[in-house]
Amino acid sequence: MTITLNGSDLTVTQVVAAARHGEAVALAPEAVAAMRRSRAVVQEVLDQGQPVYGLTTGVGERKSFLLGEAERQRFNHRLVLNHRIAQGDAAPADVVRGAMVCLANSYAKGVTGVRPELAEMIVTLLNDGFAPPVRTLGSIGQGDLGPMADLAYGLITRSGFEVAENEGLALVSSNAFTTAWACIAIADAQNLMDAFDVAGALDLEAFGANLTSLHPVIEQTRPFPGLAATLARLRLLLDGSYLWQPGAARFLQDPLTFRCLPHIHGAARDALAYARTILQLELNSSQSNPVVVVADRSIVSVGNFDIGPLAAALDFARIALAPVVTSANERAVKLLQAPFSGLPAGLAAAPATPDDALSELATSGQAITVEARTLAHPVSYELASSVKGDGIEDRATMAPLSARRLAEMIALAARVAAIELVVAAQAVDLRSSGQLGLGTGRAYRMVRELVPFTEAEGTLPADLEPVVELVTRGDLNPPGLGLLTCLDSRLPCPGAARRNRRGR
């Protein structure tokens, strides 16, 4: 289905669909008309010779320099070249394609004063699958100048498009790069939370946990939306589990990382929902300077490139994700420790063995968890310098860094979830307690297809990448929670045959 851009109702899901899955994009007819109306105002201002920032003047510390009529178009082309100051590795292709979607949608709003032909060029290249190299470093978030200049250079070089007055500035002075990366990261974060629910539910079975931690009184007494959603998911994942049977729990109260699992995940869900709400507003807001006011036939200098709300919301999302990652790692460590799990140390298949079994996975998990947690540090209050541009450019949102750190944190967290799943599967096999839940049983089988039980004198799986991919692709998450009720609840515990073979 084609995604139609009108500058008003683009969604995070649509950005991801176009950027990552090649969904076709088109401009709405009303958006083309709006762009033509705003461009007419630009032409009127040019004909009148009014001083307008970036249109008839230079930019930044050269804002007082008046451009002659003959040099305005050349200036806009040079503006793109002179802002190619980004550094570092190229951004992922889906982020670049997402930036193209966001940029075209911002033009569709009809307030930047660009010709519709510029937006049409971007949409055409996007639908052709083009994604130019865009470097990731060098933007403070007051317009993604460096990365957007890379994007603009790639677009106009590929298409041969000649930018007109105001269009060079409209190409570089946009936060489309940050907004797109935020869309990708938020979508991945919500997918990751679903995977952490699955891994956490399997932990509960592997530990022999007390399911009073899922009692309905919890959301009745703490009516947080994320908490209620997490509790509902965990109950469905554990539907049919042996843990619901009287006397199945090993303890009256479990360690907090088990007992408070719904609360930890629920808090992260609420933070991500808030970030998504802010992102949705940003997607359909003007990030341009100046702004064309068609009704007044005027052009106004503004600070719409300041996306502080999004930068702070992404900081908040990372802060809320940190306890999720920490708790997941802590549960895995406790499952590996005999005093907590009641199972052989390291989840060894044979207790009397000198082998470490799975013990060393704790070290790997701890290292990755620490690295992920360091990325939770807020950046939206940082400022590198206040003297740039004769002291005019004295403000920074650091939104690109905030978005990139969220994406990096998610990639690390997926590895923690993979370790958690492998450890939980081993503990489930050793626990020999009974039937797994409908959702956890499905997850167990998927993990076991990739990583077999570590037998006595066996070694750790050489590579957990297939399990990491299982997490990141979203395969662990049932297509819909309704699927959970379709699985056969009469199936025996998926580890029963293996346990019987070992005499457990």
C-alpha positions in Angstrom: 0.0 0.0 0.0 1.4 3.4 -1.0 2.2 5.9 1.8 0.8 9.3 0.9 2.7 12.3 2.3 0.7 15.4 3.2 2.8 16.8 6.1 0.1 16.1 8.7 -0.4 12.4 9.5 2.8 10.5 8.8 3.3 7.7 11.4 6.3 6.0 12.9 5.1 2.7 11.4 4.9 4.2 7.9 8.4 5.6 8.2 9.8 2.2 9.1 7.7 0.5 6.4 9.2 2.8 3.7 12.7 2.9 5.1 13.2 -0.7 6.0 10.7 -2.6 3.9 10.6 -0.6 0.6 6.9 0.6 0.9 6.1 3.0 -1.9 5.7 6.7 -1.2 3.8 9.4 -3.0 3.0 13.1 -2.5 -0.6 14.0 -1.8 -2.1 16.3 -4.5 -3.1 18.8 -1.8 0.6 18.8 -0.6 1.8 19.7 -4.1 -0.7 22.5 -4.2 0.4 23.8 -0.8 4.0 23.8 -1.9 3.1 25.8 -5.0 1.3 28.4 -2.9 4.2 28.8 -0.5 6.7 29.0 -3.4 4.6 31.8 -4.9 5.2 33.8 -1.7 8.9 33.1 -2.0 8.9 34.5 -5.5 7.0 37.6 -4.4 9.5 38.3 -1.7 12.4 37.8 -4.1 10.8 40.2 -6.6 10.4 42.8 -3.8 14.0 42.4 -2.8 13.2 42.1 0.9 16.0 40.9 3.2 15.1 37.3 4.3 17.5 35.0 6.1 18.9 32.3 3.8 16.9 33.6 0.8 18.4 37.0 0.1 21.1 36.8 2.7 23.9 34.5 3.9 23.4 32.2 6.9 24.9 31.9 10.4 27.5 34.5 11.0 27.1 35.7 7.4 23.5 36.5 7.9 24.0 40.2 7.2 25.6 39.6 3.8 23.1 40.5 1.1 23.1 38.2 -2.0 22.9 39.7 -5.4 20.2 38.3 -7.7 22.7 36.6 -9.9 24.4 34.7 -7.1 21.4 33.4 -5.1 21.1 30.1 -6.9 24.9 29.5 -6.9 24.9 30.3 -3.2 22.3 27.6 -2.4 24.4 25.0 -4.2 27.5 26.1 -2.3 25.5 26.1 0.9 25.1 22.3 0.5 28.8 21.8 -0.3 30.0 24.0 2.6 27.9 22.1 5.1 29.4 18.7 4.3 31.2 18.6 7.6 29.9 15.3 8.9 32.4 12.7 10.0 32.6 9.0 10.8 30.9 5.9 9.4 28.0 5.9 7.1 24.6 5.6 8.7 22.5 2.5 8.1 20.6 2.5 4.8 17.2 2.3 6.5 18.0 5.5 8.5 19.0 7.3 5.3 15.8 6.2 3.5 13.8 7.2 6.6 15.4 10.7 6.5 14.3 11.0 2.9 10.7 10.1 3.9 10.8 12.7 6.8 12.3 15.4 4.6 9.7 14.9 1.8 6.9 15.0 4.4 8.2 18.2 5.9 8.1 19.8 2.4 4.6 18.4 1.9 3.5 20.6 4.8 3.8 23.6 2.5 5.7 26.0 4.7 9.3 25.7 3.6 8.9 27.5 0.3 10.6 24.9 -1.8 9.3 23.9 -5.2 7.2 20.7 -5.3 9.7 19.4 -7.9 12.3 19.1 -5.1 10.0 16.9 -3.0 9.1 14.9 -6.1 12.8 14.2 -6.8 13.3 12.9 -3.3 10.2 10.6 -3.5 11.3 9.3 -6.9 14.8 8.4 -5.7 13.3 6.8 -2.6 11.0 4.6 -4.6 13.9 3.6 -6.8 15.6 2.3 -3.7 18.4 4.9 -3.6 20.1 5.7 -0.3 23.3 7.9 -0.6 26.1 7.6 2.0 25.4 9.8 4.9 28.0 10.1 7.7 26.7 9.9 11.3 28.8 12.4 13.3 28.9 16.1 13.4 25.4 17.4 14.2 24.4 19.2 17.4 20.7 18.9 16.6 19.9 22.4 15.6 19.2 21.1 12.1 21.2 18.1 11.2 23.4 20.2 9.0 26.3 17.8 8.3 24.4 14.6 7.7 21.7 16.5 5.8 24.3 18.1 3.6 25.6 14.6 2.8 22.1 13.5 2.0 21.4 16.6 -0.1 24.7 16.2 -2.1 23.9 12.6 -2.8 20.3 13.4 -4.0 21.2 16.3 -6.3 24.3 14.5 -7.7 22.3 11.4 -8.5 19.3 13.3 -10.0 21.1 16.3 -11.6 18.6 18.5 -9.8 19.5 22.2 -9.7 18.5 23.8 -6.4 16.8 27.2 -6.5 16.7 30.1 -4.0 16.0 28.9 -0.4 16.2 25.2 -1.4 19.8 24.7 -0.3 19.0 25.9 3.2 15.8 23.9 3.2 17.8 20.7 2.4 20.4 21.1 5.1 18.5 22.9 7.9 16.3 20.0 8.8 16.2 17.4 11.5 15.0 14.7 9.2 18.1 12.6 9.9 17.5 12.5 13.7 13.8 12.1 13.3 14.2 9.1 11.0 16.8 7.4 13.3 14.4 8.0 16.2 11.6 6.3 14.3 13.8 3.2 13.6 15.1 3.1 17.2 11.7 3.5 18.8 10.1 0.8 16.6 13.1 -1.6 17.5 12.8 -0.7 21.2 9.2 -1.7 21.3 9.9 -4.9 19.5 12.8 -5.5 22.0 10.4 -5.0 25.0 8.1 -7.7 23.6 11.2 -10.0 23.3 12.2 -9.2 26.9 8.7 -10.1 28.0 9.1 -13.6 26.4 12.6 -14.1 27.9 11.4 -12.8 31.3 8.4 -15.2 31.3 10.7 -18.1 30.5 12.9 -17.0 33.4 10.0 -17.3 35.8 9.4 -20.9 34.7 13.1 -21.6 34.8 13.4 -20.2 38.3 10.2 -21.8 39.7 8.9 -18.3 40.5 5.8 -17.3 42.4 3.1 -16.0 40.1 1.5 -13.8 42.7 3.7 -11.3 40.9 1.1 -11.3 38.1 -2.0 -11.0 40.4 -4.8 -8.7 39.0 -4.6 -6.6 42.1 -1.4 -5.1 40.8 -2.9 -3.1 38.0 -5.9 -2.4 40.2 -3.7 -0.7 42.7 -1.2 0.7 40.3 -3.1 1.8 37.2 -0.1 2.5 34.9 -0.8 1.6 31.3 2.6 0.0 30.7 2.2 -2.1 33.8 -1.2 -3.4 32.8 0.0 -4.2 29.2 3.0 -6.1 30.5 0.9 -8.1 33.0 -1.5 -9.1 30.3 1.3 -10.2 28.0 3.0 -12.2 30.8 -0.2 -14.0 31.7 -0.9 -15.0 28.1 2.7 -16.1 27.6 2.4 -18.3 30.7 -1.0 -19.6 29.9 -1.0 -23.3 30.8 2.3 -23.2 32.6 3.0 -25.5 35.5 3.6 -22.4 37.6 -0.1 -21.7 38.0 -0.5 -25.0 39.8 -0.8 -24.8 43.7 2.5 -25.3 45.4 4.6 -24.8 42.2 6.4 -21.8 43.5 9.6 -22.5 45.3 9.5 -19.4 47.5 6.9 -17.1 49.0 8.8 -14.1 47.6 11.3 -14.1 44.8 14.3 -11.7 44.2 13.1 -8.3 43.0 14.2 -8.8 39.4 11.7 -11.7 39.2 9.0 -10.3 41.4 9.1 -6.8 39.9 9.5 -7.9 36.3 6.1 -6.4 35.3 6.8 -3.1 37.0 10.3 -2.8 35.3 9.0 -3.6 31.9 5.9 -1.5 32.4 7.9 1.6 33.3 9.9 1.2 30.1 6.8 0.7 28.0 5.3 3.9 29.4 8.6 5.8 28.6 8.6 4.5 25.1 5.0 5.4 24.6 5.7 8.9 25.7 8.7 9.1 23.3 6.6 7.8 20.5 3.9 10.4 21.1 6.5 13.2 21.0 8.1 11.6 17.9 4.7 11.5 16.2 4.3 15.2 16.8 7.8 15.9 15.5 7.2 13.9 12.3 4.4 16.2 11.3 5.8 19.5 12.6 7.8 22.1 10.7 11.6 21.9 11.4 12.4 24.7 8.9 13.7 28.2 9.1 12.5 30.5 7.8 8.8 29.6 7.6 6.5 30.8 4.8 3.2 32.3 6.1 1.0 32.1 3.0 -2.0 33.9 4.6 0.3 37.0 5.3 2.3 36.7 2.2 5.4 36.8 4.4 8.4 34.8 5.4 9.3 34.6 9.1 12.6 33.6 10.8 12.0 31.0 13.5 13.8 28.4 15.6 11.7 25.4 14.5 14.9 23.3 14.1 15.2 23.2 17.9 13.8 19.7 18.7 14.5 19.6 22.4 11.3 17.7 23.2 12.4 14.8 21.1 16.0 14.8 22.4 14.7 14.7 26.0 12.1 12.0 25.2 14.8 9.8 23.7 17.0 10.4 26.8 14.0 9.3 29.0 13.5 6.2 26.9 17.1 5.1 27.4 17.0 5.7 31.1 13.9 3.6 31.4 15.4 0.8 29.3 18.5 0.6 31.5 16.8 -1.2 34.4 15.2 -3.7 31.9 18.6 -4.7 30.6 20.1 -4.8 34.1 17.3 -6.9 35.5 17.4 -9.4 32.6 21.1 -9.9 33.1 20.6 -10.3 36.9 18.0 -13.0 36.4 20.3 -14.9 34.1 23.1 -14.6 36.7 20.8 -15.9 39.5 19.7 -18.9 37.3 23.4 -19.8 36.9 24.0 -19.7 40.7 23.0 -22.8 42.7 22.1 -21.0 45.9 19.4 -19.0 44.1 18.3 -21.5 41.4 18.4 -24.7 43.3 20.0 -26.2 40.2 23.6 -27.3 39.6 26.2 -24.4 39.5 26.5 -23.0 36.0 23.4 -25.1 35.1 25.8 -28.1 34.5 24.1 -31.2 33.2 26.1 -33.3 35.7 26.6 -31.7 39.1 29.9 -33.5 39.8 31.9 -31.9 37.0 34.9 -29.6 36.8 33.5 -27.8 33.8 32.1 -24.3 34.0 29.1 -25.3 31.9 27.2 -22.0 31.2 28.8 -20.0 34.0 30.9 -17.8 31.8 27.9 -16.5 30.0 27.4 -14.4 33.1 30.7 -12.5 32.4 29.7 -11.8 28.8 26.2 -10.6 29.9 27.6 -8.4 32.6 30.1 -6.7 30.2 27.4 -6.0 27.6 25.0 -4.8 30.3 27.5 -2.3 31.6 28.2 -1.0 28.1 24.4 -0.7 27.4 23.9 1.2 30.7 26.6 3.8 29.9 24.5 4.8 26.9 21.6 5.8 29.1 23.4 8.9 30.2 21.2 12.0 29.2 22.7 14.2 26.4 19.9 16.7 25.8 21.4 19.2 28.2 24.9 19.1 26.7 26.5 22.0 24.9 29.8 21.8 23.2 30.4 25.6 22.8 28.5 28.9 22.9 30.8 30.9 20.6 30.0 29.4 17.2 28.6 31.9 14.7 29.6 35.0 16.5 27.9 33.8 19.6 24.5 33.4 17.8 24.6 29.6 17.7 24.7 29.1 21.5 22.2 26.3 21.9 22.3 22.5 21.2 19.7 19.8 21.6 22.2 16.9 20.8 19.1 15.0 19.5 21.2 13.1 16.9 23.3 11.6 19.6 20.3 10.8 21.7 18.7 8.9 18.8 21.9 7.1 17.9 22.6 6.1 21.5 19.1 4.6 21.7 19.8 2.5 18.6 23.1 1.4 20.0 21.6 0.5 23.3 18.9 -1.6 21.7 21.6 -3.6 19.7 23.5 -4.3 22.9 20.3 -5.2 24.8 19.3 -7.7 22.2 22.5 -9.6 23.1 21.6 -9.6 26.8 18.2 -11.0 25.9 19.8 -13.7 23.8 22.0 -14.8 26.7 19.0 -14.7 29.0 17.0 -17.0 26.7 19.9 -19.6 26.4 20.4 -19.7 30.2 16.6 -19.9 30.8 16.3 -22.8 28.3 19.0 -24.7 30.1 17.4 -24.2 33.5 14.0 -25.3 32.2 15.5 -28.5 31.0 17.2 -29.1 34.4 14.2 -28.0 36.4 11.9 -30.8 35.1 8.9 -29.3 36.7 6.2 -29.6 34.1 4.5 -28.0 31.2 5.6 -24.6 29.9 3.2 -21.8 29.0 1.9 -21.5 25.5 4.1 -18.5 24.6 7.1 -19.6 26.6 6.9 -23.1 25.2 7.0 -21.6 21.7 10.0 -19.5 22.6 11.8 -22.5 24.2 11.4 -24.6 21.0 12.7 -21.8 18.9 15.8 -21.4 21.0 16.4 -25.1 21.1 16.3 -25.2 17.3 19.3 -22.9 17.4 21.1 -23.9 20.6 21.0 -27.5 21.9 21.1 -28.5 25.5 24.6 -28.3 26.9 25.3 -31.9 27.9 27.8 -33.1 30.5 31.3 -32.3 29.3 29.8 -30.3 26.6 30.8 -26.7 25.7 29.1 -23.4 25.3 27.5 -22.7 22.0 30.2 -21.2 19.8 27.9 -18.5 18.5 24.8 -16.8 19.9 24.3 -14.7 16.8 21.3 -16.8 15.6 19.6 -16.2 18.9 20.4 -12.4 18.7 18.8 -12.4 15.3 15.8 -14.3 16.7 15.4 -11.4 19.1 16.0 -8.5 16.7 13.8 -9.9 13.9 10.8 -10.1 16.3 10.4 -13.8 15.7 9.9 -14.5 19.4 6.9 -12.3 19.5 3.7 -14.1 18.5 2.2 -12.4 15.4 -0.6 -11.4 17.8 -1.3 -12.4 21.3 -4.3 -14.2 20.0 -1.9 -16.8 18.6 -1.2 -17.9 22.1 -4.7 -19.2 22.6 -4.4 -21.2 19.4 -1.5 -23.4 20.5 -2.4 -26.8 21.9 -2.3 -26.5 25.7 -2.3 -30.3 26.0 1.2 -30.6 24.6 3.8 -31.9 27.1 6.5 -29.6 28.4 8.8 -29.3 25.3 11.8 -30.4 27.4 10.1 -33.5 28.7 11.6 -36.0 26.2 15.1 -34.8 26.8 14.6 -34.9 30.6 13.2 -38.4 30.5 16.1 -39.5 28.4 18.4 -38.2 31.2 16.3 -39.8 33.9 15.1 -36.5 35.3 
